[in-house]
């Protein structure tokens, strides 16, 4: 094995270089390193011993054992991720039961309209699609057909008190009902019309 000998004058600016050299020599983990200083003050390093050299005490750190890494997930395409989402996981479900309520008119409200018109609006916690419809009940009887809109215009209703209720349906089956409200319709009598 050829001799490795490197010499540097020992000046303070060279200390980092010497340290680097020692660090690079530590790669020979099983080789012994010898050092000596000659009469000119030059520090020598070698892997061969001589009568002036002493064995350098260099501790080589033992590399830490590698911690096993979890296996990388296989490459998945966006389509496969979407498929996983749709079929391998549980889709979110509605956490609240279906509900519908009448917003206008108010319970026990008096409505004055000589043409007997009552306008009604409701609100539901379901979007009116995918089979959802609503049906209006006037005095316990269905008024008109089921519809996806949540507003109605009742025409030519007799004077007096009337009970209103709206039901939410899904594919024709009732899934929610509003509370029943009572309204009082006032309209001029045909026998006693109001004067001009």
C-alpha positions in Angstrom: 0.0 0.0 0.0 1.5 3.4 -1.0 2.4 5.8 1.7 0.1 8.7 2.3 1.9 11.7 3.6 0.6 15.3 3.7 2.4 18.2 5.3 1.1 21.6 6.5 2.7 24.3 8.5 0.8 24.7 11.8 -0.7 28.2 11.6 -4.1 29.1 13.1 -5.7 29.7 9.7 -4.9 26.2 8.6 -6.5 24.4 11.6 -9.8 24.0 9.7 -7.9 22.5 6.8 -6.2 20.0 9.1 -9.5 19.1 10.6 -10.9 18.5 7.2 -8.0 16.3 6.3 -8.4 14.3 9.4 -12.1 13.9 8.7 -11.3 12.7 5.2 -8.8 10.2 6.5 -11.4 8.7 8.8 -12.9 7.0 5.8 -10.1 4.5 6.2 -11.9 3.0 9.2 -9.6 0.1 9.6 -6.3 1.8 8.7 -4.1 3.4 11.3 -3.1 7.0 10.9 0.3 8.3 12.1 1.3 11.9 12.6 4.5 13.8 13.4 5.9 17.4 13.2 9.2 17.9 11.5 12.0 20.5 12.4 10.3 23.1 10.2 7.0 22.9 12.2 5.2 21.1 9.4 2.6 18.5 10.6 2.6 15.2 8.6 0.0 12.5 8.4 0.7 9.1 7.0 -0.7 5.5 7.0 2.9 4.2 7.3 4.7 4.3 10.7 8.2 5.8 11.2 10.4 6.5 14.2 9.2 10.1 14.6 5.5 9.3 14.2 2.9 8.5 16.8 -0.4 6.9 16.1 -3.1 9.4 15.9 -6.1 8.7 18.1 -9.0 9.3 15.7 -12.4 7.9 16.6 -14.5 7.0 13.7 -18.2 7.4 14.5 -20.3 4.3 13.8 -23.1 5.1 11.4 -26.5 4.9 13.0 -28.6 2.0 11.8 -31.1 3.0 9.2 -34.7 3.0 10.4 -36.9 1.0 8.1 -39.1 3.3 6.0 -42.7 2.3 5.4 -43.3 1.2 1.9 -44.3 3.9 -0.5 -47.9 3.7 -1.7 -48.3 2.5 -5.2 -48.7 5.2 -7.8 -52.3 5.9 -8.3 -54.0 7.9 -11.0 -56.6 10.5 -10.3 -59.2 8.1 -11.6 -58.2 5.4 -9.2 -58.3 7.8 -6.3 -61.8 8.9 -7.3 -62.9 5.3 -7.5 -61.5 4.6 -4.1 -63.4 7.6 -2.7 -66.6 6.5 -4.3 -66.5 2.7 -3.6 -64.1 2.0 -0.8 -65.2 4.7 1.7 -68.6 5.4 3.2 -70.2 8.4 1.5 -71.4 11.2 3.9 -75.0 10.8 4.9 -77.5 13.5 6.0 -77.2 13.9 9.7 -80.5 15.7 10.1 -84.0 14.5 9.3 -85.9 16.2 6.5 -87.9 19.2 7.4 -90.2 21.8 5.8 -91.9 24.8 7.3 -94.2 27.6 6.2 -92.5 31.0 6.3 -95.4 33.2 5.2 -98.1 33.8 6.1 -97.7 33.6 9.9 -99.9 31.5 12.2 -103.1 33.3 13.0 -102.3 36.1 10.6 -105.2 38.1 9.2 -105.1 38.5 5.4 -107.3 41.2 3.7 -107.8 40.5 0.0 -111.1 41.1 -1.8 -110.1 38.6 -4.6 -109.5 35.8 -2.0 -105.8 35.5 -2.8 -103.4 34.0 -0.3 -99.7 33.7 -1.1 -97.7 31.2 0.7 -93.9 30.5 0.9 -92.1 27.6 2.6 -88.5 26.5 3.2 -87.1 23.0 3.3 -83.7 21.6 4.4 -83.4 19.6 1.2 -82.8 20.8 -2.3 -85.8 20.3 -4.5 -84.3 17.9 -7.0 -83.7 14.2 -7.3 -87.4 13.3 -6.7 -88.1 16.0 -4.0 -91.4 17.8 -4.4 -93.8 19.7 -2.1 -97.6 19.7 -1.8 -99.9 22.3 -0.3 -102.9 21.3 1.8 -105.8 23.7 2.4 -108.1 22.7 5.2 -106.8 19.1 5.1 -107.3 18.7 1.3 -104.5 18.8 -1.4 -104.5 22.1 -3.2 -103.1 21.7 -6.8 -100.3 19.3 -7.8 -97.0 18.5 -6.2 -94.3 21.0 -7.3 -90.6 21.7 -7.0 -91.1 25.4 -6.1 -91.8 26.3 -2.5 -94.3 29.1 -3.1 -98.0 29.1 -3.9 -100.7 31.5 -4.9 -104.1 30.4 -3.8 -106.9 32.2 -5.7 -110.6 32.8 -4.9 -110.5 31.4 -1.4 -113.6 31.9 0.7 -113.5 34.3 3.5 -113.0 32.9 7.0 -110.4 30.9 8.8 -108.3 28.4 6.9 -105.8 25.8 7.8 -102.6 25.5 5.8 -99.9 22.8 5.7 -97.1 21.9 3.3 -95.7 18.4 2.9 -92.3 17.4 1.5 -92.3 14.3 -0.7 -89.6 12.2 -2.2 -90.8 10.2 -5.3 -94.3 10.8 -4.0 -93.8 9.5 -0.5 -94.2 12.0 2.4 -90.9 12.5 4.2 -91.7 15.7 6.2 -94.7 17.8 7.1 -94.9 21.4 8.3 -96.8 22.5 11.3 -100.4 23.4 10.5 -101.1 27.1 10.6 -104.4 29.0 10.7 -105.0 32.2 8.7 -108.0 34.5 8.6 -109.1 35.8 5.2 -111.2 38.9 5.1 -112.8 39.9 1.8 -115.7 42.3 1.1 -119.2 40.7 1.0 -121.0 40.4 -2.3 -124.1 41.5 -0.5 -122.5 44.4 1.2 -119.6 45.6 -1.1 -117.5 48.4 0.1 -118.3 51.8 -1.2 -116.0 53.8 -3.5 
